[in-house]
């Protein structure tokens, strides 16, 4: 058997270079011809070829989420952003106290999916740089989605997905997959588990902050003439809006920040909502079915002649060409997994709920987020 010479690799790859090792690879013993694209292989129909590719995304669909969670927990995005220039692997490994070869594999994966990018430092060395996507993995960053990702990765949520089939099959017992997996419904579990309560609240705060910014930029006129605002949101913060009253369930209000301009009220929306010029409901109605939404006392809280209810929720199928329309469907599945009766709604379904609630007219304003702004008038 012929023995390879020192510094000679056993495999070469004709499709491209491998940075500083490319010259050595080119002289390898085993040759690897460039693989044809599946769509170039004769006799395979385009749809069948696409399925052959797509199925692997489902086989290893969890891998992206797991690697991103790993990157968040290691603080990779934070370290690379703070470095300020392309960061070599040895320095990144030292900063993170990671084993270099394993970190290299993680970084190779994330570069492939454009979470980070590689840039040359000199003729022989490359480094890793931030991207707009990686900046969303920075803890406390301006556009951070870290808290939301960690919620979706949390053991209680992951366990819920494994019970989804039973939810679809059941005809009588109205138990959510979350409850089947964790022994309590989402709200009871959150109330009695402080750690999960913190994760849940931070996730809602994280995304709600971005949504409110999109509302203020995209349609600030919805707040014109509103001198008093009662808010009901799924978290403990008013997200930068000047609310006169913040109403929510007791364990959320208990940890809500105190403010001289905002009264925090532990209440039940099905019983009563404090009066104001406008009511602001964000990520609330999608937790309930139509009948329960109709019972929520938001119409009674605003003046008959000039009041309105501002609803911030997804509107399914309103704009199928919008880049984030697929997220609406993802959220709908998350609601099926996490709640007993929650769901996202189409425009027709929203019209039904609002008409049955006694509103005479409404309009929908899209924003640069997954949600839209619905204005409903008595």
C-alpha positions as CSV (number, residue, x, y, z in Angstrom):
1,X,0.0,0.0,0.0
2,X,1.3,3.4,-1.0
3,X,1.8,5.6,2.1
4,X,1.0,9.3,1.8
5,X,3.8,11.7,2.2
6,X,4.0,14.0,5.2
7,X,1.5,16.9,5.0
8,X,-0.3,15.3,2.1
9,X,-4.0,14.8,2.5
10,X,-5.9,11.8,1.4
11,X,-8.8,13.6,-0.2
12,X,-9.3,16.4,-2.6
13,X,-12.4,18.3,-3.4
14,X,-12.7,19.8,-6.9
15,X,-15.6,22.0,-6.2
16,X,-13.7,24.7,-4.4
17,X,-10.8,25.7,-2.2
18,X,-10.4,25.2,1.5
19,X,-8.6,28.4,2.4
20,X,-5.0,27.9,3.3
21,X,-5.1,24.1,2.9
22,X,-6.4,24.1,-0.7
23,X,-3.0,23.6,-2.3
24,X,-2.4,20.5,-0.2
25,X,-5.9,19.2,-0.9
26,X,-5.4,19.5,-4.6
27,X,-2.5,17.1,-4.5
28,X,-4.5,14.4,-2.6
29,X,-4.7,10.8,-3.5
30,X,-8.5,10.4,-3.6
31,X,-10.2,12.6,-6.1
32,X,-13.8,13.7,-5.5
33,X,-15.6,14.9,-8.6
34,X,-18.1,17.8,-8.3
35,X,-21.6,16.5,-7.5
36,X,-24.4,17.5,-9.9
37,X,-27.3,19.3,-8.5
38,X,-30.3,17.1,-8.0
39,X,-32.3,19.2,-10.5
40,X,-29.6,18.5,-13.2
41,X,-29.9,14.7,-12.9
42,X,-31.8,13.5,-16.0
43,X,-35.1,11.7,-15.5
44,X,-36.0,13.2,-12.2
45,X,-39.0,15.6,-12.2
46,X,-38.5,19.0,-10.6
47,X,-41.2,18.4,-7.9
48,X,-39.7,15.0,-7.0
49,X,-36.2,16.5,-6.9
50,X,-37.4,19.2,-4.6
51,X,-38.9,16.7,-2.2
52,X,-35.6,14.8,-2.0
53,X,-34.0,18.0,-0.7
54,X,-36.8,19.2,1.5
55,X,-37.3,15.9,3.4
56,X,-33.8,16.3,4.9
57,X,-34.9,19.7,6.4
58,X,-37.5,17.7,8.4
59,X,-35.1,14.9,9.3
60,X,-32.7,17.3,10.9
61,X,-35.1,20.2,11.5
62,X,-34.2,20.3,15.2
63,X,-30.5,20.8,14.5
64,X,-30.7,24.5,13.6
65,X,-32.6,25.3,16.8
66,X,-30.2,23.2,18.9
67,X,-27.1,24.8,17.4
68,X,-28.5,28.3,17.8
69,X,-29.4,27.6,21.4
70,X,-25.8,26.3,21.9
71,X,-24.5,29.5,20.4
72,X,-26.7,31.7,22.7
73,X,-25.6,29.8,25.8
74,X,-22.0,30.1,24.9
75,X,-22.3,33.8,24.1
76,X,-20.7,33.4,20.6
77,X,-22.6,36.4,19.1
78,X,-21.8,38.6,22.0
79,X,-18.0,37.9,21.9
80,X,-17.7,38.3,18.1
81,X,-19.6,41.5,18.1
82,X,-17.5,43.0,20.9
83,X,-14.3,41.9,19.2
84,X,-15.0,44.5,16.5
85,X,-13.2,42.9,13.6
86,X,-13.0,39.4,12.1
87,X,-12.2,37.1,15.0
88,X,-9.8,34.1,14.5
89,X,-11.0,30.7,15.7
90,X,-8.1,30.3,18.3
91,X,-9.0,33.7,19.9
92,X,-12.7,32.9,19.9
93,X,-12.1,29.5,21.5
94,X,-9.9,31.1,24.1
95,X,-12.5,33.8,24.9
96,X,-15.3,31.2,25.2
97,X,-13.1,28.6,26.9
98,X,-14.2,26.1,24.2
99,X,-12.4,23.1,22.7
100,X,-11.2,24.6,19.3
101,X,-12.0,21.6,17.0
102,X,-15.6,21.3,18.3
103,X,-16.1,25.1,18.2
104,X,-14.9,25.0,14.6
105,X,-17.7,22.5,13.7
106,X,-20.3,24.7,15.3
107,X,-19.0,27.8,13.5
108,X,-18.8,26.0,10.2
109,X,-22.5,25.1,10.6
110,X,-23.5,28.6,11.4
111,X,-21.5,30.1,8.6
112,X,-23.2,27.8,6.2
113,X,-26.6,29.1,7.3
114,X,-25.3,32.7,7.2
115,X,-25.6,33.3,10.9
116,X,-22.0,34.4,10.9
117,X,-19.6,35.1,8.0
118,X,-16.0,34.3,7.4
119,X,-13.6,37.1,6.2
120,X,-9.9,37.0,5.5
121,X,-7.6,38.5,8.1
122,X,-4.4,37.9,6.1
123,X,-3.2,35.5,3.4
124,X,-3.3,32.5,5.7
125,X,-6.0,33.3,8.3
126,X,-9.7,33.9,8.3
127,X,-11.9,35.2,11.1
128,X,-15.6,35.2,12.0
129,X,-17.7,38.4,11.7
130,X,-21.2,39.4,12.9
131,X,-24.2,39.6,10.5
132,X,-27.6,41.2,11.0
133,X,-28.8,37.7,11.9
134,X,-26.1,37.0,14.5
135,X,-26.9,40.4,16.1
136,X,-30.4,39.0,16.9
137,X,-28.6,36.4,19.0
138,X,-26.9,39.0,21.3
139,X,-28.3,39.0,24.8
140,X,-29.9,42.3,25.4
141,X,-29.3,43.5,21.9
142,X,-31.5,46.1,20.2
143,X,-33.2,43.5,18.0
144,X,-32.5,40.5,20.2
145,X,-34.7,37.4,19.9
146,X,-32.7,35.4,22.4
147,X,-35.5,35.3,25.0
148,X,-38.0,34.0,22.5
149,X,-35.7,31.4,21.2
150,X,-34.9,30.2,24.7
151,X,-38.7,29.9,25.5
152,X,-39.2,27.8,22.4
153,X,-36.2,25.6,23.4
154,X,-37.4,25.2,27.0
155,X,-38.2,21.6,28.1
156,X,-41.9,22.4,28.9
157,X,-42.4,23.8,25.4
158,X,-40.5,21.1,23.6
159,X,-42.4,18.4,25.5
160,X,-45.7,20.0,24.2
161,X,-44.9,19.3,20.6
162,X,-44.7,15.6,21.3
163,X,-48.3,15.5,22.3
164,X,-49.6,17.4,19.3
165,X,-51.0,14.3,17.6
166,X,-53.2,13.5,20.6
167,X,-54.6,17.0,20.4
168,X,-55.6,16.6,16.8
169,X,-57.2,13.2,17.5
170,X,-59.2,14.0,20.6
171,X,-62.9,14.7,20.4
172,X,-64.0,15.2,24.0
173,X,-61.3,16.0,26.5
174,X,-60.1,19.6,25.9
175,X,-56.6,19.3,27.3
176,X,-53.8,21.2,25.5
177,X,-50.6,19.4,24.5
178,X,-48.7,21.6,27.0
179,X,-51.0,20.3,29.8
180,X,-50.7,16.7,28.7
181,X,-47.0,17.0,28.8
182,X,-46.5,19.1,31.9
183,X,-49.5,18.2,34.1
184,X,-50.8,21.8,34.2
185,X,-52.1,24.3,31.6
186,X,-49.7,26.9,30.4
187,X,-50.9,29.7,32.8
188,X,-51.0,27.5,35.9
189,X,-47.6,26.1,35.1
190,X,-46.2,29.6,34.6
191,X,-47.7,30.8,37.8
192,X,-46.2,28.0,39.9
193,X,-42.8,27.8,38.3
194,X,-40.9,31.1,38.8
195,X,-38.1,30.1,36.4
196,X,-40.5,29.4,33.5
197,X,-42.5,32.5,34.4
198,X,-39.3,34.5,34.0
199,X,-38.5,32.9,30.6
200,X,-42.0,33.4,29.4
201,X,-42.2,37.0,30.4
202,X,-38.8,37.8,28.9
203,X,-39.8,36.2,25.7
204,X,-43.0,38.2,25.4
205,X,-41.1,41.4,26.3
206,X,-38.5,40.6,23.8
207,X,-40.9,40.4,20.8
208,X,-43.4,42.9,22.0
209,X,-40.8,45.6,22.2
210,X,-40.0,45.0,18.5
211,X,-43.7,45.0,17.6
212,X,-44.5,48.2,19.4
213,X,-41.5,49.9,17.6
214,X,-43.0,48.7,14.3
215,X,-46.4,50.1,15.3
216,X,-44.9,53.5,16.2
217,X,-42.9,53.6,13.0
218,X,-45.6,52.2,10.7
219,X,-48.9,53.6,11.9
220,X,-48.4,56.0,14.8
221,X,-51.8,57.6,14.0
222,X,-53.6,54.8,15.8
223,X,-52.8,56.7,19.1
224,X,-53.9,60.1,17.8
225,X,-56.3,61.7,20.3
226,X,-55.9,59.0,22.8
227,X,-55.4,60.6,26.2
228,X,-56.0,57.5,28.4
229,X,-55.1,54.0,27.4
230,X,-55.9,50.7,29.2
231,X,-53.6,47.9,28.2
232,X,-53.9,44.2,28.4
233,X,-50.7,42.4,27.3
234,X,-49.3,39.0,27.8
235,X,-46.3,40.3,29.9
236,X,-45.5,42.6,32.7
237,X,-44.3,45.6,30.7
238,X,-46.2,48.3,28.8
239,X,-43.4,48.2,26.1
240,X,-42.8,52.0,26.0
241,X,-46.4,53.0,25.5
242,X,-47.9,55.5,28.0
243,X,-50.7,53.5,29.5
244,X,-53.0,54.8,32.2
245,X,-53.8,51.3,33.3
246,X,-52.1,48.0,32.8
247,X,-54.4,45.1,33.5
248,X,-53.3,41.4,33.6
249,X,-53.5,38.3,35.6
250,X,-52.2,38.5,39.3
251,X,-48.8,36.8,39.0
252,X,-47.9,39.0,36.0
253,X,-49.0,42.2,37.8
254,X,-47.1,41.2,40.9
255,X,-43.8,41.5,39.0
256,X,-44.7,44.4,36.8
257,X,-42.5,47.5,37.0
258,X,-44.0,50.4,39.0
259,X,-44.6,53.7,37.3
260,X,-46.1,57.0,38.4
261,X,-48.1,57.3,35.2
262,X,-49.4,53.7,35.0
263,X,-51.7,51.9,37.5
264,X,-51.1,48.1,37.5
265,X,-54.4,46.3,38.1
266,X,-54.8,42.5,38.7
267,X,-58.1,41.8,37.0
268,X,-60.2,39.6,34.9
269,X,-60.9,40.8,31.4
270,X,-64.1,38.7,31.3
271,X,-65.5,40.6,34.2
272,X,-64.5,44.2,33.6
273,X,-61.8,46.4,32.1
274,X,-61.1,49.9,33.5
275,X,-62.5,52.8,31.3
276,X,-60.3,54.7,28.9
277,X,-60.3,56.4,25.6
278,X,-58.8,53.3,24.0
279,X,-58.1,49.7,25.0
280,X,-54.9,48.1,23.7
281,X,-54.8,44.3,23.4
282,X,-51.6,42.8,22.2
283,X,-51.1,39.0,22.0
284,X,-54.2,38.4,24.1
285,X,-57.1,37.4,22.0
286,X,-55.2,34.6,20.1
287,X,-55.1,32.7,23.4
288,X,-58.9,32.2,23.4
289,X,-61.6,30.8,21.2
290,X,-64.2,33.0,19.5
291,X,-66.8,32.6,22.2
292,X,-64.4,33.7,24.9
293,X,-63.1,36.6,22.9
294,X,-66.6,37.9,22.5
295,X,-67.1,37.8,26.3
296,X,-64.0,40.0,26.9
297,X,-65.3,43.3,28.2
298,X,-63.1,45.6,26.0
299,X,-66.0,47.3,24.1
300,X,-67.7,48.4,27.3
301,X,-64.4,50.0,28.5
302,X,-64.2,52.7,25.7
303,X,-66.6,55.6,25.0
304,X,-69.4,54.9,22.6
305,X,-68.8,57.9,20.3
306,X,-65.0,58.3,20.1
307,X,-63.5,55.3,21.7
308,X,-61.8,52.3,20.1
309,X,-60.1,49.1,20.8
310,X,-56.6,48.5,19.3
311,X,-55.8,44.9,18.7
312,X,-52.4,43.7,17.8
313,X,-52.5,40.1,16.4
314,X,-51.6,38.1,13.3
315,X,-54.1,38.1,10.4
316,X,-53.8,34.8,8.5
317,X,-53.8,34.8,4.7
318,X,-54.1,38.6,4.6
319,X,-50.9,38.9,2.5
320,X,-49.5,35.5,1.4
321,X,-46.6,37.2,-0.4
322,X,-45.3,38.9,2.8
323,X,-41.9,37.4,3.8
324,X,-43.1,36.7,7.4
325,X,-46.4,35.1,6.4
326,X,-45.1,31.6,7.3
327,X,-44.4,32.8,10.8
328,X,-48.2,33.3,11.3
329,X,-48.7,29.6,10.6
330,X,-45.9,28.7,13.0
331,X,-47.6,30.8,15.7
332,X,-50.9,29.1,15.0
333,X,-49.2,25.7,15.6
334,X,-47.5,27.0,18.8
335,X,-51.0,28.1,20.1
336,X,-52.4,24.6,19.3
337,X,-49.5,23.1,21.2
338,X,-49.5,25.5,24.1
339,X,-53.2,26.4,24.8
340,X,-56.5,24.7,25.0
341,X,-58.4,27.0,22.6
342,X,-56.0,29.6,21.2
343,X,-55.6,30.1,17.5
344,X,-54.5,32.7,15.0
345,X,-57.3,34.1,12.8
346,X,-58.1,35.0,9.2
347,X,-59.6,38.3,8.3
348,X,-63.1,36.7,8.1
349,X,-62.7,35.1,11.5
350,X,-61.7,38.5,13.0
351,X,-64.7,40.1,11.4
352,X,-67.0,37.6,13.0
353,X,-65.5,38.0,16.5
354,X,-65.7,41.8,16.2
355,X,-69.2,41.9,14.9
356,X,-70.4,39.5,17.5
357,X,-68.7,41.7,20.2
358,X,-70.8,44.7,19.1
359,X,-68.3,46.7,17.1
360,X,-69.8,48.5,14.2
361,X,-66.7,49.0,12.0
362,X,-63.0,48.0,12.0
363,X,-59.9,48.3,9.8
364,X,-56.6,46.4,9.6
365,X,-53.2,48.1,9.2
366,X,-50.2,45.9,8.4
367,X,-46.8,46.7,10.0
368,X,-43.3,45.4,9.4
369,X,-43.8,42.5,11.8
370,X,-45.8,39.3,11.9
371,X,-48.8,41.0,13.6
372,X,-51.2,43.6,12.2
373,X,-53.0,46.5,13.9
374,X,-56.7,46.1,14.1
375,X,-58.8,49.2,15.1
376,X,-62.3,48.3,16.2
377,X,-65.0,51.0,16.9
378,X,-68.2,50.7,19.0
